[in-house]
Amino acid sequence: MYSKLYKSCSKIYYYKFEEEQMFRKTHLSAYQDVRDMAVKNRPVISGAGNVSRISFVVSWSGIFLLLIVTMGVLVLPATAYQTEDSLTAAGKIYVSKITYDPAVFFTDDVGTVTLEVTNGNFTGTDQGVMVNHATFSDTNIRLTSGSYDSSSNIGPGKARTYTFSVVADAGEGTYYPTFSLSFRDADSLFYRDMVQVDNTPLVVTVLNKPDAFTQGRKKTITLQVANPRKNDVKNVILEVSGAGFDVTPSDTFIGSLASGAKTTADIAVTPYQPTTLGLTVNYDNGDNPHKVTMELPLAFGEDKKQAEPIMSNIQVKSTDGIYHITGDVTNAGLENANSVVVTSLLPAVPEDPYKSYVVGVLKPDDFGSFEVTFSADTGATIPIQMSYKDADGNVITSRQDVAITVADPAQKQDQSIILPAIVIVLVLALAGGYFYLKKRKNQ
């Protein structure tokens, strides 16, 4: 095409040159003897306008030729090498890999798209393909970085990577942005790929918690964090906030959570008043921070499953001024009562051999016996304390008052012996008196 343009330009210049030569031969042949061609001696041929016309024709023809040559010089390097071989070589260039980070966007997320362009000529016989412009465009996935405008060569079997910064301005949906790559010696390459915008957050679920909380008692809550999104998220952290309680741990680092995956986390809470537990899950989608929150009320009440030790069959006896209280402890709850201990409180003074009595572990519906010894004033009311530990190590105490109304057993034994003897003596005395009076009356 450009050779034809060059030939056309040459013909135009040749025709103009022939026209000027013919004009000179026709109009100036009569004046060949004139030697002094100064302005004052120069003859006028049909008026001065003819001389001016000669200069005008030469000037415009030169300018026209100069413009044509200049355009050819400017355009020629860009496409002068477009041949059948260059078109074939460019046809082997393809997008071998595309990566979005994040893989699925939230609305207004920023991220990157990385494309790997490969020269599919793996024989190594070609010189490579020159590319000089690459860009990424879409009305919904907006390009925030510049395009690639410098020329480069992709050699046989080689690849080049292009990375663009983008922002997802669109709502939820599926979009197909376009990547374009210009060749120096061929037409451009256009490549479209799918990208999704999904605003589905992570999900926090309470798997297990007590029916009710008790002031000062530590209870364990089991939480689940799940990822229903179509892409992985990273830097997942569970945070607990609020007032009126102690919690361990306050922050739990979960890390990366794959698409469709879930994980559990246990937190131990000791409330001191009815309050609300604030749960926050922070995570990153690509480099974009997101979070999901949840509130969990902590209401006080009776725990229906807790252990419930009950003292029964209490008996009191005294030996040499030392009181002995014996009885049974039965677990009427649904959980184990660990480390059950029974002891006496003031005004009692614990004495050997059983200042405190360790019953041990009582399973539901299980029972054990105990005995405590102490000294106290007769007739006093003695509080008997029973304590145990739950599964979390919390110590739970209860007390039962016992009145000391039983005298010394030795004294009771003496009284039980003396009283029948007195009765017998009285009976014998009455019988003897009866027979004595009867005998005197007969006399």
C-alpha positions as CSV (number, residue, x, y, z in Angstrom):
1,M,0.0,0.0,0.0
2,Y,2.8,2.5,0.9
3,S,4.8,1.6,-2.2
4,K,1.8,2.6,-4.3
5,L,1.5,5.8,-2.3
6,Y,5.1,6.5,-2.9
7,K,4.8,5.9,-6.7
8,S,1.7,8.2,-6.9
9,C,3.7,11.0,-5.1
10,S,6.5,10.5,-7.6
11,K,4.2,10.8,-10.5
12,I,2.6,14.0,-9.2
13,Y,6.1,15.5,-8.7
14,Y,7.1,14.5,-12.2
15,Y,4.0,16.0,-13.8
16,K,4.6,19.3,-12.0
17,F,8.2,19.4,-13.1
18,E,7.3,18.7,-16.8
19,E,4.7,21.5,-16.6
20,E,7.3,24.0,-15.4
21,Q,9.8,23.0,-18.0
22,M,7.3,23.4,-20.8
23,F,6.3,26.8,-19.5
24,R,9.9,28.0,-19.5
25,K,10.5,26.7,-23.1
26,T,7.4,28.4,-24.4
27,H,7.6,31.8,-22.8
28,L,11.2,32.4,-22.1
29,S,13.0,31.3,-25.3
30,A,12.8,34.8,-26.9
31,Y,14.9,36.3,-24.0
32,Q,17.9,34.0,-23.9
33,D,20.3,36.8,-24.9
34,V,19.3,39.0,-22.0
35,R,22.3,38.8,-19.5
36,D,21.2,41.3,-16.9
37,M,18.2,39.9,-15.1
38,A,18.0,42.5,-12.4
39,V,14.6,43.8,-11.7
40,K,15.0,47.0,-13.6
41,N,16.3,45.3,-16.7
42,R,14.1,42.2,-16.4
43,P,11.5,42.1,-19.3
44,V,7.9,41.7,-18.5
45,I,6.1,38.9,-20.3
46,S,2.4,39.5,-20.5
47,G,2.6,41.4,-17.2
48,A,4.1,40.7,-13.8
49,G,1.4,38.3,-12.9
50,N,3.0,35.6,-15.0
51,V,6.3,35.7,-13.1
52,S,4.5,35.5,-9.9
53,R,2.5,32.5,-11.1
54,I,5.7,30.6,-11.8
55,S,6.9,31.0,-8.3
56,F,3.4,30.1,-6.9
57,V,3.3,26.8,-8.8
58,V,6.7,25.7,-7.7
59,S,6.0,26.5,-4.1
60,W,2.7,24.6,-3.8
61,S,4.0,21.6,-5.5
62,G,7.0,21.4,-3.2
63,I,4.8,21.8,-0.1
64,F,2.5,19.1,-1.3
65,L,5.3,16.7,-1.9
66,L,6.8,17.5,1.5
67,L,3.5,16.7,3.3
68,I,3.2,13.4,1.4
69,V,6.7,12.3,2.3
70,T,6.3,13.4,5.9
71,M,3.1,11.4,6.3
72,G,4.8,8.4,4.8
73,V,7.7,8.7,7.2
74,L,5.5,9.0,10.2
75,V,3.2,6.1,9.3
76,L,5.7,3.7,7.8
77,P,7.5,2.6,11.0
78,A,4.3,1.6,12.7
79,T,3.0,-0.8,10.1
80,A,5.8,-1.2,7.6
81,Y,6.6,-4.6,9.1
82,Q,3.0,-6.0,9.0
83,T,3.4,-9.1,7.0
84,E,1.9,-12.6,6.8
85,D,4.6,-13.9,9.1
86,S,4.0,-11.1,11.7
87,L,0.3,-11.7,11.6
88,T,0.9,-15.4,12.2
89,A,3.3,-14.7,15.1
90,A,0.9,-12.3,16.7
91,G,-1.8,-15.0,16.5
92,K,0.1,-17.2,18.9
93,I,-0.1,-14.6,21.6
94,Y,-2.8,-15.5,24.2
95,V,-3.8,-14.8,27.8
96,S,-2.7,-17.9,29.7
97,K,-3.7,-16.8,33.2
98,I,-5.9,-14.2,34.9
99,T,-6.1,-13.6,38.7
100,Y,-8.4,-11.3,40.6
101,D,-7.5,-10.3,44.1
102,P,-9.9,-10.6,45.8
103,A,-11.3,-13.4,43.7
104,V,-14.9,-12.1,44.5
105,F,-15.4,-8.4,45.3
106,F,-17.7,-6.7,47.7
107,T,-19.2,-3.5,46.3
108,D,-16.6,-0.7,46.6
109,D,-13.8,-3.1,47.2
110,V,-10.4,-2.2,45.7
111,G,-8.2,-4.9,44.2
112,T,-5.9,-6.0,41.4
113,V,-6.3,-8.0,38.2
114,T,-3.1,-9.8,37.0
115,L,-2.9,-11.2,33.5
116,E,-0.2,-13.4,32.1
117,V,0.3,-13.1,28.3
118,T,2.2,-16.0,26.7
119,N,3.8,-16.4,23.3
120,G,2.6,-19.8,22.2
121,N,5.4,-20.3,19.7
122,F,7.4,-22.8,21.7
123,T,9.7,-23.8,18.9
124,G,11.9,-20.8,19.4
125,T,12.4,-20.1,15.7
126,D,10.7,-16.7,15.6
127,Q,12.2,-13.4,16.9
128,G,9.3,-12.7,19.2
129,V,6.3,-10.3,19.0
130,M,6.5,-6.6,19.7
131,V,3.6,-5.2,21.8
132,N,3.2,-1.5,22.6
133,H,-0.1,-0.9,24.5
134,A,-2.1,-2.8,27.1
135,T,-5.1,-1.7,29.1
136,F,-8.1,-3.0,31.1
137,S,-11.5,-1.4,30.8
138,D,-15.1,-1.8,32.0
139,T,-17.9,0.5,33.2
140,N,-18.5,-1.5,36.4
141,I,-15.0,-2.7,37.3
142,R,-13.2,0.7,37.1
143,L,-9.5,1.0,36.3
144,T,-7.7,3.1,38.8
145,S,-4.1,2.6,37.6
146,G,-2.6,3.6,34.2
147,S,-2.2,1.5,31.1
148,Y,1.0,0.0,29.7
149,D,2.2,2.2,26.9
150,S,5.9,1.2,26.5
151,S,6.9,-1.3,23.8
152,S,8.2,-4.7,24.7
153,N,9.1,-8.0,23.1
154,I,7.5,-11.3,24.1
155,G,9.9,-13.9,22.9
156,P,9.1,-17.4,21.8
157,G,7.7,-19.5,24.7
158,K,8.0,-16.5,27.0
159,A,5.3,-14.7,29.0
160,R,4.8,-11.2,30.3
161,T,2.6,-10.1,33.3
162,Y,0.3,-7.1,33.4
163,T,-1.2,-5.9,36.7
164,F,-3.9,-3.3,37.0
165,S,-5.5,-1.7,40.0
166,V,-9.3,-1.7,39.9
167,V,-12.3,-0.8,42.1
168,A,-15.7,-2.6,42.0
169,D,-18.2,0.3,41.7
170,A,-21.1,-2.0,40.8
171,G,-23.7,-3.8,42.9
172,E,-24.0,-7.6,43.2
173,G,-23.7,-9.4,39.9
174,T,-21.4,-10.9,37.2
175,Y,-19.4,-8.6,34.9
176,Y,-17.0,-9.1,32.0
177,P,-14.3,-6.5,31.7
178,T,-12.0,-6.4,28.7
179,F,-8.2,-6.6,28.4
180,S,-6.7,-5.3,25.2
181,L,-3.2,-5.6,23.9
182,S,-1.8,-3.8,20.8
183,F,0.8,-5.3,18.5
184,R,3.3,-3.3,16.5
185,D,3.0,-5.5,13.4
186,A,-0.6,-6.8,13.7
187,D,-4.0,-6.0,15.0
188,S,-4.9,-5.9,18.7
189,L,-5.8,-8.7,21.1
190,F,-9.0,-8.5,23.1
191,Y,-9.7,-10.8,26.0
192,R,-12.8,-10.9,28.3
193,D,-13.1,-12.8,31.6
194,M,-15.8,-13.0,34.3
195,V,-15.6,-11.3,37.7
196,Q,-18.2,-11.4,40.4
197,V,-19.4,-8.9,43.0
198,D,-21.0,-10.5,46.0
199,N,-21.9,-8.8,49.3
200,T,-22.5,-12.0,51.4
201,P,-20.7,-11.6,54.8
202,L,-19.4,-14.2,57.2
203,V,-21.9,-15.8,59.6
204,V,-21.5,-16.1,63.4
205,T,-23.6,-18.8,65.2
206,V,-23.9,-19.8,68.9
207,L,-23.5,-23.6,69.0
208,N,-23.7,-24.1,72.8
209,K,-24.4,-21.8,75.8
210,P,-25.9,-22.3,79.3
211,D,-29.6,-21.9,79.7
212,A,-29.0,-19.3,82.4
213,F,-26.0,-17.5,84.0
214,T,-25.2,-17.1,87.7
215,Q,-23.4,-14.2,89.2
216,G,-19.7,-15.0,89.6
217,R,-19.9,-18.4,87.9
218,K,-17.8,-19.1,84.9
219,K,-19.6,-20.6,81.9
220,T,-18.3,-21.7,78.5
221,I,-19.9,-20.5,75.2
222,T,-19.1,-22.3,72.0
223,L,-19.3,-20.1,68.8
224,Q,-19.1,-21.0,65.1
225,V,-17.7,-18.8,62.3
226,A,-18.6,-19.9,58.8
227,N,-17.7,-18.5,55.3
228,P,-20.6,-18.8,52.9
229,R,-18.8,-16.7,50.2
230,K,-17.4,-18.1,46.9
231,N,-13.8,-17.0,47.8
232,D,-11.4,-17.3,50.7
233,V,-11.0,-14.6,53.3
234,K,-8.1,-13.9,55.6
235,N,-7.1,-12.4,58.9
236,V,-10.3,-13.5,60.6
237,I,-10.4,-12.4,64.3
238,L,-13.2,-12.9,66.8
239,E,-13.4,-10.1,69.4
240,V,-15.6,-10.0,72.5
241,S,-16.6,-6.6,74.0
242,G,-18.9,-5.3,76.7
243,A,-19.0,-4.6,80.5
244,G,-20.0,-6.4,83.6
245,F,-18.1,-9.7,83.0
246,D,-14.7,-11.3,82.6
247,V,-14.0,-13.2,79.4
248,T,-11.2,-15.5,78.3
249,P,-10.0,-15.1,75.6
250,S,-11.2,-11.6,74.6
251,D,-9.6,-12.0,71.1
252,T,-9.4,-15.2,69.1
253,F,-7.3,-15.3,65.9
254,I,-8.8,-17.7,63.4
255,G,-6.7,-16.8,60.4
256,S,-7.7,-17.7,56.8
257,L,-11.1,-19.3,56.2
258,A,-11.7,-21.0,52.9
259,S,-14.9,-20.8,50.9
260,G,-17.6,-23.0,52.5
261,A,-15.4,-23.6,55.6
262,K,-16.3,-23.2,59.3
263,T,-14.5,-23.2,62.6
264,T,-15.5,-23.1,66.3
265,A,-14.2,-21.0,69.1
266,D,-14.8,-21.4,72.9
267,I,-15.0,-18.4,75.2
268,A,-15.3,-18.6,79.0
269,V,-17.5,-15.9,80.5
270,T,-17.9,-14.9,84.2
271,P,-20.8,-12.4,84.5
272,Y,-21.2,-10.2,87.6
273,Q,-24.5,-8.7,86.5
274,P,-27.0,-9.2,83.7
275,T,-25.4,-7.7,80.6
276,T,-25.0,-8.2,76.8
277,L,-22.0,-9.8,75.2
278,G,-20.8,-8.1,72.0
279,L,-19.3,-10.4,69.3
280,T,-17.4,-9.0,66.3
281,V,-15.7,-10.9,63.5
282,N,-13.2,-8.9,61.6
283,Y,-11.8,-10.2,58.3
284,D,-10.1,-9.1,55.1
285,N,-11.5,-9.7,51.6
286,G,-8.3,-9.1,49.7
287,D,-6.9,-6.0,51.3
288,N,-10.4,-4.7,52.1
289,P,-11.5,-4.8,55.8
290,H,-15.0,-6.1,56.6
291,K,-16.8,-7.1,59.8
292,V,-19.9,-8.8,61.1
293,T,-21.4,-8.2,64.6
294,M,-23.7,-10.0,66.9
295,E,-25.1,-9.4,70.4
296,L,-25.6,-12.2,73.0
297,P,-27.7,-11.4,76.2
298,L,-26.4,-12.8,79.5
299,A,-29.5,-13.3,81.6
300,F,-29.3,-14.6,85.2
301,G,-31.5,-17.5,86.2
302,E,-31.4,-21.1,87.5
303,D,-29.3,-23.5,85.6
304,K,-31.4,-26.5,84.9
305,K,-28.5,-28.8,84.2
306,Q,-26.1,-27.9,87.1
307,A,-25.2,-30.3,89.9
308,E,-27.4,-30.1,93.0
309,P,-25.9,-31.8,96.1
310,I,-28.5,-32.2,99.0
311,M,-27.7,-33.1,102.6
312,S,-30.1,-35.6,104.3
313,N,-30.4,-38.1,107.2
314,I,-28.6,-35.7,109.5
315,Q,-27.9,-37.0,113.0
316,V,-26.2,-35.4,116.0
317,K,-24.4,-37.1,118.9
318,S,-22.0,-35.9,121.5
319,T,-19.0,-37.7,123.1
320,D,-16.9,-36.1,125.8
321,G,-18.0,-32.6,124.8
322,I,-17.3,-33.2,121.1
323,Y,-20.3,-33.1,118.8
324,H,-20.5,-35.5,115.8
325,I,-22.8,-34.7,112.9
326,T,-23.3,-37.4,110.3
327,G,-25.4,-37.5,107.2
328,D,-25.7,-38.3,103.5
329,V,-25.1,-36.1,100.4
330,T,-27.1,-36.9,97.2
331,N,-26.5,-35.2,93.8
332,A,-30.0,-34.4,92.5
333,G,-28.6,-32.5,89.4
334,L,-27.7,-33.4,85.9
335,E,-24.0,-32.7,86.0
336,N,-21.2,-34.0,88.2
337,A,-20.5,-32.4,91.5
338,N,-16.7,-32.4,91.9
339,S,-14.7,-32.2,95.1
340,V,-17.6,-32.2,97.5
341,V,-16.5,-31.0,100.9
342,V,-18.6,-30.7,104.2
343,T,-17.5,-28.6,107.2
344,S,-18.9,-26.7,110.2
345,L,-19.0,-22.9,110.5
346,L,-19.0,-20.5,113.5
347,P,-20.1,-20.6,116.3
348,A,-18.8,-24.2,116.0
349,V,-15.1,-24.8,116.4
350,P,-14.0,-27.7,114.1
351,E,-12.2,-30.5,116.1
352,D,-10.3,-33.6,115.1
353,P,-10.7,-36.1,113.7
354,Y,-13.1,-34.6,111.0
355,K,-12.7,-30.9,110.9
356,S,-13.7,-31.2,107.2
357,Y,-15.0,-34.2,105.4
358,V,-14.2,-34.8,101.7
359,V,-16.9,-36.7,100.0
360,G,-15.3,-36.5,96.5
361,V,-17.1,-36.7,93.1
362,L,-20.8,-37.3,93.0
363,K,-22.3,-38.2,89.7
364,P,-26.0,-37.5,89.0
365,D,-28.2,-39.5,91.4
366,D,-25.1,-40.7,93.3
367,F,-24.7,-40.2,97.1
368,G,-22.0,-40.4,99.8
369,S,-21.8,-40.2,103.6
370,F,-20.0,-37.6,105.7
371,E,-19.1,-36.8,109.3
372,V,-17.9,-33.6,110.9
373,T,-16.7,-33.0,114.5
374,F,-16.7,-29.8,116.4
375,S,-17.2,-28.2,119.8
376,A,-20.0,-25.8,120.6
377,D,-22.3,-24.6,123.3
378,T,-25.2,-26.8,124.0
379,G,-28.4,-25.7,122.3
380,A,-26.6,-23.6,119.7
381,T,-27.6,-23.7,116.0
382,I,-24.6,-24.8,113.9
383,P,-24.4,-24.0,110.1
384,I,-23.0,-26.9,108.1
385,Q,-21.4,-25.8,104.8
386,M,-21.2,-28.0,101.7
387,S,-19.1,-26.9,98.7
388,Y,-18.3,-28.4,95.3
389,K,-16.8,-27.5,91.9
390,D,-18.5,-27.6,88.5
391,A,-16.9,-28.6,85.2
392,D,-15.3,-25.2,84.8
393,G,-13.7,-25.1,88.2
394,N,-16.2,-22.7,89.8
395,V,-16.8,-23.3,93.5
396,I,-20.4,-23.4,94.6
397,T,-21.4,-23.4,98.3
398,S,-24.5,-24.1,100.2
399,R,-25.3,-24.3,103.9
400,Q,-27.8,-25.9,106.2
401,D,-28.4,-25.0,109.9
402,V,-28.5,-27.9,112.4
403,A,-29.7,-27.4,116.0
404,I,-27.9,-29.2,118.8
405,T,-30.7,-30.6,120.9
406,V,-29.3,-34.0,121.9
407,A,-27.5,-34.5,125.2
408,D,-24.5,-36.6,125.9
409,P,-25.3,-40.2,124.9
410,A,-23.6,-41.5,128.1
411,Q,-26.0,-39.4,130.1
412,K,-28.9,-40.8,128.1
413,Q,-27.6,-44.3,128.7
414,D,-27.4,-43.6,132.5
415,Q,-30.9,-42.1,132.5
416,S,-32.2,-45.1,130.6
417,I,-30.7,-47.4,133.3
418,I,-31.8,-45.4,136.4
419,L,-35.4,-44.8,135.4
420,P,-36.3,-48.5,135.0
421,A,-34.6,-49.2,138.3
422,I,-36.6,-46.6,140.1
423,V,-39.8,-48.0,138.6
424,I,-38.9,-51.5,139.7
425,V,-38.1,-50.2,143.2
426,L,-41.4,-48.4,143.4
427,V,-43.3,-51.4,142.1
428,L,-41.5,-53.7,144.7
429,A,-42.2,-51.1,147.4
430,L,-45.8,-50.9,146.6
431,A,-46.1,-54.7,146.4
432,G,-44.3,-55.1,149.7
433,G,-46.5,-52.5,151.4
434,Y,-49.6,-54.2,149.9
435,F,-48.7,-57.6,151.3
436,Y,-47.7,-56.1,154.6
437,L,-51.0,-54.3,155.1
438,K,-52.9,-57.4,154.0
439,K,-51.0,-59.6,156.5
440,R,-51.8,-57.2,159.4
441,K,-55.4,-57.0,158.5
442,N,-55.6,-60.8,158.7
443,Q,-54.1,-60.8,162.1
